[in-house]
């Protein structure tokens, strides 16, 4: 059999409804425990029309279906949204009735909605010590969020620069190599080493999704994680710029750590790739990116 596939993304919540549009910050933080991804990518009532078009009219026989960690475990570690999983199972079964195979895509972009992308729930960041109760990750320059961009139209693909900013790079570093880069650092309010905590919760997410669709004959398999990053792993000099392109606010890893700890810095701003327009002041109000200054993970790790 030859497969012809298409992505079915489901990156933003369906409820609250305004969060579908990443330009809106209304309820971004207040709703973080109570979002829902049911009806993402589309409702069960709309699904037959979409599947019919994909299969019978356009000739696709495979869908890569996004399922985010946040969709399944948005409330707290180990708290599973069983209603979303029922929706997911029905959607996969319905796809089968139109001759569509499914690959489950555990999707993420730059770690989380709270770091300018999608994927992981808010509490993963809080477990490290970051503050997701307000816009401080954006305000400190630790991430750039469309919801808080006020300088005209946000440049295209600027969200990708979050891979080299403090919040996202820290999360991937701790997820893959926390035991080496932050030995002795445990998830907040636990005694579990941070790498073990993040990986354990992620595998629990994968496990519960796998058990949900294990009897669906049209599920061919799973991805492991969409577009992961090495974070700071492999970087030899923290004072150098390591982003692959000059875009947005460009700074070194060490300077990103300084911003998160409450410093204000003047950095180069590139509104488009490699075009330097001006200098810009990041974190002008000297905020910190953490729940408290003593939770700065890189100061704690030394």
GINOR-V459555 format. One record per run of one state. SS is the DSSP state (2 for helix, 1 for strand, 0 for the rest). FROM is the first residue (numbers start at 1). TO is the last residue. Records with the same first field share a line. If there is no record, write none. Layout:
SS = FROM-TO, FROM-TO
This chain:
0 = 1-4, 9-14, 16-16, 21-35, 37-43, 58-61, 68-68, 73-81, 98-100, 107-108, 110-111, 116-117, 119-119, 121-121, 129-129, 131-135, 140-145, 149-157, 165-165, 182-185, 187-192, 214-218, 223-247, 251-252, 261-264, 273-274, 283-289, 291-292, 296-296, 302-302
1 = 5-8, 15-15, 36-36, 62-67, 101-106, 109-109, 112-112, 118-118, 120-120, 130-130, 186-186, 193-193, 219-222, 248-250, 265-272, 275-282, 290-290
2 = 17-20, 44-57, 69-72, 82-97, 113-115, 122-128, 136-139, 146-148, 158-164, 166-181, 194-213, 253-260, 293-295, 297-301
